[in-house]
Amino acid sequence: MADAGGTGAERPAAGGADVAARAPTPAPAPPAGRMAGRRLWLVLWGGLAVATLVLAALAPRLSAGPLADLWVPPAWLRPDVAGAISRFMAWLTTEARIGPLAVTEITRALAAAIEAPYELARNLLVDGWTEGRGRRAQQVFPPLSWIAIVAAAVALGVHARGWRLGLFAGGCLLYLAVFGQWQSAMVTLASVVIAVPIGVAGGLVLGTLAWASRPFDRALAPVLDLMQTVPTFAYLVPILFLFGFGPVAALIATIIYAMPPMVRVTTLALRQVPAEIAEYAVMAGCTPWQRLRRVMLPAALPDLMVGVNQVIMLTLNMVIIASMIGAGGLGFDVLNALRRLDIGGGIEAGLAIVALAVALDRLSQALAERARSARPAVAGPWLRRHRWPVTVAAVAVATGLLGLAFPAMQSYPDSLTVTTRAFWGDLVRWVNVTYFDSFEAAKGAALTHVLLPVKRFLLALPWVWVLALVTLAGWRLGGRRLGLLGFLLVLYLALTGLWEQAMTTLYLCGVSVVLAGLIGLPLGILAASSAVAGRILGAVTDTLQTLPSFVYLIPVVMLFRVGDFTAMIAVTLYALAPAVRYTAHGLRSVAPELVEAGTMAGCSRWQILLRIRLPLAVPEILLGLNQTIMLALSMLVITALVGTRDLGQEVYIALTRADVGAGLVAGLAVAAIAIVADRLIAAGARAQRARLGLAEGGR
C-alpha cells in the first residue's frame, strides 16, 4: 500500500494504535524456494495453455489421421455399461427376491404405504370423499373449501411473523383461485404436504446418524453427492420400473431429490450445538436418547428449520418435473403448454407456480426465524393459546356446511375467475414482431462470436489431454487423492461413449456460468456497497431462488424459440442468484479494521475494493461460483426440452424410451462433471484461505 499514500505508521491518526492492535499480523514473506516453485508452476500452466490452443488449432488435421483415437475414445475402450445396467434392472424387477418376497412386491408395498397418506391429502385438498366409481360416484364429504385453505395460510403467516405476512400468503393463494389455477395448485400442494414430512424425517434420521458416527458420515457423503448431482430425469426411469407409473413414483423421486440438504443441515446443526449444552445434559443424567431428543435437537431447531425450508423448495421444484410421470398439477399444465406452444396458458400456469412457491418459501422462512428467536409461547387459557388452529377449524366447518346451500362458499365460482391468457399471448406476439430483428441479431452475434467458438474449441481437445489437465489440476490443488478422483471421473466420461455430449454440456455450462459471474460480481459489489441496493437485490435473488426451474423456460422459449442460446439464457437466470449472494456476503464479511487500516493508509474506495475487500472475499466468491455451476448443471437437464444436444438430452431421451441403462449412464456423467467442478473449486477456496491466513469457515 506504500504507493497509495504510505502506511498507517507513517500517517498517525486518532484510533490508529487501536487499529494496529486489532489488525492481523502480516504473514512472513514466503521463502525463496517457494517463490521459485510458484514461478515454475506459472511457467508450466502457461505452457499447457499454449499447448492446448495449438492442439485445438491442429485438431482438424490430427483427428482424421492415425491419432484419431486421442480425440474420440476407441470402441474397444467403451464397455456396454448401459446394457449391463438395463439387464440388471430387468433381473431386479422380474427375478430378484429378498427371502420369500420379490423385490417388486416390497417396492409396491412401500408405494402403497406412501399412497395412503397421499390419497388422504388429495381428498382433503382436491377431491373430497366419494362412494362408488366412475359415473356412479357420489361425493359423501367435500374437500376443504377454498376459503378455509386461504384462511389457514393467513393464520400460519400471522402466527409466524404477523399480519403482513399472513395477508401476503393468503393473497398468493387467493390469486390461484381468482385466475382459475386452484385445482391444479391443490394437486401440487397435496404432493408437497406428503413429500416434505417424509423428506424431513428421513433427513433428520440420516443426519443424526452421521453426526453420531464419523464412519457412517464418510460413507454417506458420496451417496448424498450423487443424490444432489445426478439429474432427476436419470433416476425417474428406474423408479418407474420399481414403483410403477403415477403420483407415488413421482413422490418417491421427489423425496430422493429433496432429502440431501436436510441430512447435511442436520449434521451441521448438531455439531454446532455448544459443547457446554451437551455436557450439561450428561451431568443431568440424561440417557443418549434423552440427550438427543430433549437437548440437542431443540438447541439445533433454528438451523434445522433452514433445512426444512430447503426441502420445501426442492420438493416444489421436483414436483413440477415429476409431472412427467403422472404427478399432475401445475407442472403438467406448464409442460402441456410448452408442448402445444400455448403462450398464454404456459405463462398463467408459470405465474401460479411462482405464487405457490413464494408463499411456501416466505412461510417456511418466517417459521425458521420464529424458532431462532425463541419467542415465548402465548400464555393464558387453552382457547387463547390455540386460537389460530381453532379459528381455521371453525372456518373449515362453517364453509363446508354453508357450501351445501351456497356452492360459492365451497368452490370458487367459475364465473368470477379471470384469465390473462389472451393478454400474455398478444404481448409475447407483439414483442416478437416488434423486436424480432433485435433478438435475432443478438442471438446470431452470441452464437457466432461466443457459443460456437467455445463449443468448437472444447470439442477439438483430445480426451487424453483433458484427462491429463484435470488430473494435474486436482493434484496441484488437493493432492494425489483429488488428482486420482479427477482422473477416474474424466476417464468415466470417455468410457461411456458420451464424450462429445459431455463437452457440449461443459461448453453450455461454462458459458452460462461465466455470464452469470460477469453479471453477478458487479451486482454483488453493489449490494455490499449500498444498503438500499442490498435490500432490493436481496429480494430479487430470493425470488430467483424460489422459482422452480421450469418457470425460466417459459419466457425464453417464447422470445427466442429453441436452441443453445435459449438454454444459455435460461441457465444464466437460474444460476445467477448464488453469484450475487456470495459476492455480497464475502465483501460484507471482510474485517472492518482492515478496511479502516486501508482508509488510514490513504487508499481510495476503488483501491480498498480492489486491493483489500475483493482479495479477501475470493474464498466466498469461489463458493458462489461452485453453487452457480451446480445450479447450471441441474438446469441444463431441464433445457433438454428446448433442443440442446448435451448430456441432458441423452437423459431426457432415455426417460422417453424407458431406457434405464442409458439414463443412468448419462446421469452419472453429469454427476461426474459436477463432482469434479465441486472438488476443484472447493480445493481452490481452501488454498486461497490458507494463503490469506483465514480460518476455515470464517474470518
GUMI-807152 format. One record per residue (C-alpha): residue in one letter; z, x, y. Coordinates in steps of 0.2 Angstrom, whole numbers. Layout:
BEGIN
 aa     Z     X     Y
  a     Z     X     Y
...
***
This chain:
BEGIN
 aa     Z     X     Y
  m     0     0     0
  a     0    15    12
  d   -17    12    18
  a   -11    -6    23
  g     2    -1    35
  g    14    10    27
  t    29     7    15
  g    44    -3    18
  a    54    13    21
  e    43    18    35
  r    44     1    43
  p    63    -4    43
  a    67   -22    47
  a    81   -34    45
  g    85   -38    27
  g    74   -23    22
  a    89   -15    12
  d    92   -31     3
  v    73   -32    -2
  a    73   -14    -8
  a    88   -18   -18
  r    81   -33   -26
  a    63   -27   -29
  p    60   -20   -46
  t    59    -1   -48
  p    41     6   -49
  a    36    11   -66
  p    33    30   -68
  a    16    37   -67
  p     8    37   -84
  p     6    55   -92
  a   -10    64   -91
  g   -14    62  -109
  r   -13    43  -107
  m   -24    43   -92
  a   -37    54  -102
  g   -36    41  -116
  r   -39    27  -104
  r   -54    36   -97
  l   -60    39  -115
  w   -59    20  -119
  l   -68    16  -102
  v   -82    28  -107
  l   -83    20  -125
  w   -83     2  -119
  g   -97     7  -106
  g  -107    15  -119
  l  -105     0  -131
  a  -110   -12  -116
  v  -126    -1  -113
  a  -130    -1  -132
  t  -128   -20  -133
  l  -140   -23  -119
  v  -153   -11  -127
  l  -151   -19  -144
  a  -154   -36  -136
  a  -169   -30  -127
  l  -176   -22  -144
  a  -172   -37  -154
  p  -189   -45  -155
  r  -197   -29  -162
  l  -182   -23  -174
  s  -178   -40  -181
  a  -195   -43  -188
  g  -195   -26  -197
  p  -185   -18  -211
  l  -169   -21  -201
  a  -171   -40  -201
  d  -155   -42  -212
  l  -145   -34  -197
  w  -150   -49  -186
  v  -149   -63  -199
  p  -137   -61  -214
  p  -147   -60  -230
  a  -147   -74  -243
  w  -138   -63  -256
  l  -123   -62  -243
  r  -121   -81  -241
  p  -112   -89  -256
  d  -113  -108  -258
  v   -96  -112  -251
  a  -101  -129  -245
  g  -107  -133  -263
  a   -91  -127  -271
  i   -80  -137  -259
  s   -91  -153  -262
  r   -89  -150  -281
  f   -70  -148  -279
  m   -69  -164  -269
  a   -79  -173  -282
  w   -67  -167  -295
  l   -52  -171  -284
  t   -57  -189  -282
  t   -63  -193  -300
  e   -53  -182  -312
  a   -38  -174  -304
  r   -21  -180  -309
  i    -3  -177  -305
  g     6  -182  -320
  p     1  -199  -326
  l    -6  -204  -309
  a   -24  -200  -302
  v   -24  -191  -285
  t   -34  -206  -278
  e   -20  -218  -284
  i    -7  -208  -275
  t   -18  -207  -259
  r   -22  -226  -260
  a    -3  -229  -262
  l     0  -219  -246
  a   -13  -228  -237
  a    -5  -245  -242
  a    12  -238  -235
  i     3  -235  -219
  e    -7  -251  -219
  a     8  -262  -220
  p    16  -257  -203
  y    -2  -256  -195
  e    -6  -274  -200
  l    11  -279  -193
  a     7  -271  -176
  r   -10  -278  -176
  n    -4  -295  -180
  l     9  -293  -166
  l    -3  -287  -153
  v   -20  -295  -158
  d   -22  -307  -172
  g    -6  -316  -175
  w    -1  -323  -192
  t   -13  -334  -202
  e   -14  -344  -218
  g   -30  -344  -228
  r   -46  -334  -227
  g   -62  -335  -219
  r   -66  -352  -211
  r   -51  -360  -218
  a   -39  -348  -210
  q   -27  -356  -198
  q   -16  -347  -186
  v     3  -350  -190
  f    10  -339  -177
  p     1  -332  -162
  p     2  -314  -156
  l    12  -308  -141
  s     4  -316  -125
  w    -4  -305  -113
  i    10  -310  -100
  a    23  -303  -112
  i    14  -287  -115
  v    12  -284   -96
  a    30  -288   -93
  a    35  -276  -107
  a    25  -262   -98
  v    33  -267   -81
  a    51  -267   -89
  l    48  -250   -98
  g    42  -242   -81
  v    57  -249   -71
  h    69  -243   -85
  a    61  -225   -85
  r    59  -222   -66
  g    59  -238   -55
  w    49  -252   -49
  r    35  -242   -43
  l    30  -235   -60
  g    34  -252   -68
  l    21  -261   -56
  f     9  -247   -59
  a    10  -248   -78
  g     9  -267   -78
  g    -6  -266   -66
  c   -15  -255   -78
  l   -13  -267   -92
  l   -17  -282   -81
  y   -33  -273   -77
  l   -38  -273   -96
  a   -36  -292   -96
  v   -45  -295   -80
  f   -60  -285   -85
  g   -62  -293  -102
  q   -56  -277  -112
  w   -39  -284  -118
  q   -44  -287  -136
  s   -51  -270  -139
  a   -37  -262  -130
  m   -24  -270  -140
  v   -33  -264  -156
  t   -32  -247  -149
  l   -14  -249  -144
  a    -9  -255  -162
  s   -16  -239  -169
  v    -6  -229  -156
  v    11  -238  -159
  i     9  -234  -178
  a     2  -216  -177
  v    14  -210  -163
  p    31  -213  -173
  i    24  -206  -189
  g    17  -190  -180
  v    33  -188  -170
  a    44  -190  -186
  g    33  -178  -196
  g    33  -165  -182
  l    52  -166  -180
  v    55  -163  -199
  l    42  -149  -200
  g    48  -141  -183
  t    66  -142  -188
  l    62  -133  -205
  a    53  -120  -196
  w    67  -117  -184
  a    79  -116  -199
  s    69  -104  -209
  r    58   -90  -202
  p    48   -88  -218
  f    43  -106  -218
  d    39  -104  -199
  r    27   -90  -203
  a    19   -99  -217
  l    17  -115  -206
  a     9  -106  -191
  p    -8  -103  -199
  v    -8  -121  -205
  l    -4  -128  -188
  d   -18  -116  -181
  l   -31  -124  -192
  m   -25  -142  -189
  q   -27  -139  -170
  t   -44  -129  -171
  v   -54  -137  -185
  p   -64  -151  -177
  t   -58  -168  -180
  f   -75  -173  -187
  a   -74  -160  -200
  y   -58  -167  -209
  l   -64  -186  -207
  v   -75  -183  -221
  p   -63  -178  -235
  i   -50  -191  -228
  l   -64  -204  -231
  f   -66  -199  -249
  l   -47  -199  -252
  f   -42  -214  -242
  g   -57  -225  -240
  f   -66  -231  -225
  g   -56  -241  -212
  p   -42  -240  -199
  v   -30  -232  -211
  a   -41  -217  -214
  a   -43  -216  -195
  l   -24  -217  -193
  i   -21  -203  -206
  a   -34  -192  -197
  t   -25  -196  -180
  i    -8  -191  -187
  i   -15  -174  -193
  y   -23  -171  -176
  a    -8  -176  -166
  m     6  -168  -175
  p     5  -149  -172
  p    11  -150  -154
  m    27  -159  -159
  v    30  -146  -173
  r    29  -132  -160
  v    38  -141  -147
  t    52  -145  -159
  t    54  -127  -165
  l    54  -120  -147
  a    66  -133  -140
  l    79  -130  -154
  r    78  -111  -152
  q    81  -113  -133
  v    97  -123  -135
  p   111  -111  -128
  a   120  -102  -141
  e   137  -107  -135
  i   132  -125  -138
  a   128  -121  -157
  e   144  -111  -158
  y   155  -125  -151
  a   148  -137  -165
  v   153  -124  -178
  m   170  -122  -170
  a   172  -141  -170
  g   170  -141  -189
  c   153  -149  -190
  t   143  -148  -206
  p   125  -141  -204
  w   118  -159  -204
  q   130  -165  -191
  r   127  -150  -180
  l   108  -153  -180
  r   110  -172  -178
  r   124  -173  -166
  v   122  -157  -156
  m   106  -148  -157
  l    94  -162  -156
  p   102  -171  -142
  a   103  -155  -132
  a    84  -152  -135
  l    80  -170  -131
  p    72  -167  -114
  d    60  -154  -122
  l    57  -165  -137
  m    51  -179  -125
  v    37  -167  -119
  g    31  -166  -137
  v    31  -185  -138
  n    20  -186  -123
  q     8  -173  -131
  v     7  -183  -147
  i     4  -199  -137
  m   -11  -192  -128
  l   -18  -183  -143
  t   -16  -199  -153
  l   -26  -209  -140
  n   -39  -196  -139
  m   -41  -196  -158
  v   -41  -215  -160
  i   -56  -215  -149
  i   -65  -203  -161
  a   -59  -212  -176
  s   -68  -227  -171
  m   -82  -219  -181
  i   -74  -223  -197
  g   -68  -240  -194
  a   -54  -239  -182
  g   -62  -251  -170
  g   -56  -254  -152
  l   -61  -246  -136
  g   -68  -231  -145
  f   -80  -242  -154
  d   -86  -250  -138
  v   -89  -234  -130
  l   -98  -227  -145
  n  -109  -243  -147
  a  -113  -242  -128
  l  -119  -224  -129
  r  -130  -228  -144
  r  -138  -243  -135
  l  -138  -234  -118
  d  -129  -248  -111
  i  -123  -240   -95
  g  -113  -254   -88
  g  -104  -258  -104
  g  -100  -239  -108
  i   -93  -237   -91
  e   -82  -253   -92
  a   -75  -248  -109
  g   -73  -230  -102
  l   -63  -236   -87
  a   -52  -247   -99
  i   -48  -231  -109
  v   -43  -222   -93
  a   -32  -237   -88
  l   -23  -237  -105
  a   -22  -218  -106
  v   -15  -216   -88
  a    -2  -230   -91
  l     4  -222  -108
  d     4  -205  -100
  r    14  -210   -85
  l    27  -220   -95
  s    30  -206  -108
  q    32  -193   -94
  a    44  -204   -85
  l    54  -206  -101
  a    54  -187  -103
  e    61  -185   -86
  r    74  -198   -88
  a    80  -189  -104
  r    80  -172   -95
  s    90  -179   -80
  a   103  -186   -92
  r   105  -202   -82
  p   122  -211   -86
  a   120  -227   -96
  v   122  -244   -87
  a   140  -250   -88
  g   145  -267   -90
  p   144  -282  -102
  w   131  -281  -116
  l   119  -293  -107
  r   119  -281   -92
  r   116  -266  -102
  h   101  -273  -112
  r    94  -284   -98
  w    76  -277   -99
  p    74  -280  -118
  v    82  -297  -116
  t    70  -301  -102
  v    55  -296  -111
  a    60  -306  -127
  a    63  -321  -116
  v    46  -320  -108
  a    38  -317  -125
  v    46  -333  -132
  a    43  -343  -117
  t    25  -339  -115
  g    22  -341  -134
  l    29  -359  -133
  l    20  -363  -117
  g     4  -356  -124
  l     4  -371  -136
  a     1  -383  -122
  f    -7  -371  -109
  p   -19  -358  -118
  a   -20  -348  -102
  m    -2  -343  -105
  q    -6  -335  -122
  s   -23  -328  -119
  y   -31  -323  -103
  p   -44  -336   -98
  d   -62  -330  -101
  s   -67  -340   -85
  l   -56  -328   -75
  t   -62  -312   -81
  v   -73  -301   -70
  t   -87  -289   -76
  t   -94  -275   -67
  r  -107  -270   -80
  a  -122  -275   -69
  f  -114  -266   -54
  w  -112  -249   -64
  g  -129  -251   -72
  d  -138  -254   -55
  l  -128  -240   -47
  v  -132  -227   -60
  r  -151  -233   -60
  w  -151  -231   -41
  v  -143  -214   -42
  n  -155  -208   -55
  v  -170  -215   -45
  t  -164  -208   -28
  y  -158  -191   -34
  f  -169  -188   -49
  d  -179  -174   -41
  s  -162  -165   -36
  f  -154  -167   -53
  e  -169  -161   -62
  a  -171  -146   -50
  a  -153  -142   -53
  k  -154  -144   -72
  g  -170  -134   -73
  a  -163  -120   -62
  a  -147  -119   -73
  l  -157  -119   -89
  t  -170  -106   -83
  h  -158   -94   -75
  v  -142   -96   -84
  l  -141  -106  -100
  l  -157  -100  -109
  p  -155   -81  -104
  v  -137   -81  -111
  k  -142   -90  -127
  r  -157   -78  -130
  f  -145   -63  -127
  l  -132   -69  -139
  l  -145   -74  -152
  a  -153   -57  -150
  l  -137   -47  -155
  p  -136   -41  -173
  w  -122   -49  -183
  v  -116   -32  -189
  w  -115   -26  -171
  v  -105   -42  -166
  l   -94   -39  -181
  a   -90   -21  -176
  l   -87   -26  -157
  v   -74   -39  -162
  t   -66   -28  -174
  l   -65   -14  -162
  a   -58   -26  -148
  g   -45   -33  -160
  w   -39   -15  -165
  r   -39   -10  -147
  l   -29   -25  -140
  g   -17   -29  -155
  g   -18   -15  -168
  r   -25   -14  -186
  r   -19   -32  -191
  l   -28   -40  -177
  g   -44   -29  -180
  l   -44   -35  -198
  l   -42   -53  -193
  g   -56   -52  -181
  f   -67   -43  -195
  l   -63   -56  -208
  l   -66   -71  -197
  v   -83   -65  -190
  l   -88   -60  -207
  y   -85   -78  -212
  l   -96   -84  -199
  a  -110   -73  -205
  l  -107   -78  -224
  t  -108   -96  -220
  g  -127   -95  -215
  l  -122  -103  -199
  w  -124   -88  -188
  e  -137   -95  -176
  q  -126  -111  -174
  a  -111  -100  -171
  m  -119   -90  -157
  t  -126  -106  -149
  t  -108  -113  -149
  l  -102   -96  -142
  y  -115   -97  -128
  l  -111  -115  -123
  c   -93  -112  -124
  g   -94   -96  -114
  v  -105  -103  -100
  s   -94  -118   -98
  v   -78  -108   -98
  v   -85   -96   -85
  l   -90  -110   -74
  a   -73  -118   -77
  g   -65  -102   -72
  l   -76  -100   -56
  i   -71  -117   -51
  g   -53  -117   -57
  l   -47  -100   -50
  p   -50  -104   -31
  l   -43  -122   -34
  g   -28  -114   -42
  i   -26  -102   -27
  l   -27  -117   -15
  a   -14  -127   -25
  a    -2  -112   -24
  s    -5  -109    -6
  s    -3  -127     1
  a    10  -140    -4
  v    -2  -154     1
  a   -16  -147    -9
  g    -5  -143   -24
  r     1  -161   -25
  i   -17  -168   -23
  l   -24  -155   -36
  g    -9  -158   -47
  a   -13  -177   -48
  v   -32  -173   -51
  t   -28  -161   -65
  d   -15  -173   -73
  t   -29  -186   -73
  l   -42  -175   -81
  q   -30  -170   -95
  t   -26  -188   -98
  l   -44  -194  -100
  p   -50  -194  -118
  s   -64  -183  -122
  f   -77  -197  -125
  v   -75  -203  -107
  y   -83  -187  -100
  l   -99  -190  -109
  i  -102  -207  -101
  p  -106  -202   -83
  v  -115  -185   -88
  v  -126  -194  -100
  m  -131  -207   -88
  l  -135  -195   -75
  f  -143  -180   -84
  r  -148  -188  -101
  v  -145  -177  -117
  g  -146  -158  -120
  d  -137  -142  -117
  f  -135  -144   -98
  t  -127  -161  -101
  a  -115  -154  -114
  m  -111  -139  -102
  i  -106  -151   -88
  a   -95  -162   -99
  v   -86  -147  -107
  t   -83  -139   -90
  l   -75  -155   -83
  y   -64  -157   -99
  a   -59  -139   -99
  l   -56  -137   -80
  a   -38  -143   -79
  p   -29  -128   -88
  a   -38  -115   -77
  v   -32  -124   -61
  r   -14  -127   -68
  y   -11  -110   -75
  t   -18  -101   -60
  a    -7  -110   -48
  h     8  -108   -59
  g     6   -89   -61
  l     4   -87   -42
  r    20   -98   -39
  s    29   -88   -51
  v    27   -71   -43
  a    44   -65   -37
  p    47   -69   -18
  e    55   -52   -15
  l    38   -44   -20
  v    28   -54    -8
  e    41   -51     6
  a    40   -32     2
  g    21   -33     4
  t    23   -43    21
  m    35   -29    27
  a    23   -16    22
  g    10   -24    34
  c    -1   -32    22
  s   -11   -47    27
  r   -11   -63    17
  w   -28   -58     9
  q   -21   -41     4
  i    -5   -49    -3
  l   -16   -61   -13
  l   -27   -48   -20
  r   -15   -34   -22
  i     1   -42   -27
  r     0   -60   -32
  l   -16   -61   -42
  p   -12   -45   -52
  l     5   -51   -57
  a    -2   -68   -61
  v   -15   -61   -73
  p    -5   -65   -89
  e    -3   -83   -84
  i   -22   -84   -79
  l   -26   -77   -96
  l   -16   -90  -105
  g   -25  -103   -94
  l   -41   -95  -100
  n   -35   -97  -118
  q   -32  -115  -116
  t   -48  -118  -107
  i   -58  -110  -122
  m   -48  -121  -134
  l   -52  -137  -125
  a   -70  -131  -123
  l   -72  -129  -141
  s   -65  -146  -145
  m   -76  -154  -133
  l   -91  -146  -140
  v   -89  -155  -156
  i   -90  -172  -146
  t  -105  -166  -136
  a  -114  -165  -153
  l  -118  -184  -149
  v  -129  -179  -134
  g  -141  -167  -144
  t  -133  -150  -144
  r  -139  -138  -159
  d  -122  -129  -162
  l  -108  -130  -175
  g  -103  -147  -168
  q  -120  -154  -173
  e  -118  -147  -190
  v  -101  -155  -192
  y  -107  -172  -185
  i  -122  -172  -197
  a  -110  -168  -211
  l  -100  -183  -206
  t  -115  -195  -206
  r  -120  -189  -223
  a  -103  -189  -230
  d  -105  -171  -235
  v   -88  -164  -237
  g   -93  -146  -240
  a  -105  -144  -226
  g   -92  -152  -214
  l   -78  -141  -218
  v   -88  -125  -218
  a   -94  -129  -201
  g   -77  -135  -195
  l   -69  -119  -201
  a   -82  -109  -192
  v   -77  -117  -176
  a   -59  -114  -180
  a   -64   -95  -183
  i   -71   -94  -166
  a   -56  -102  -158
  i   -43   -91  -168
  v   -52   -75  -163
  a   -53   -80  -145
  d   -35   -86  -145
  r   -28   -70  -153
  l   -38   -58  -142
  i   -33   -66  -126
  a   -15   -68  -131
  a   -15   -49  -135
  g   -23   -45  -119
  a   -10   -55  -110
  r     4   -46  -119
  a    -4   -29  -114
  q    -5   -34   -96
  r    13   -40   -96
  a    18   -23  -103
  r     8   -14   -90
  l    16   -24   -76
  g    34   -22   -83
  l    36   -41   -85
  a    47   -49   -99
  e    38   -59  -112
  g    38   -77  -107
  g    44   -74   -89
  r    46   -64   -74
***
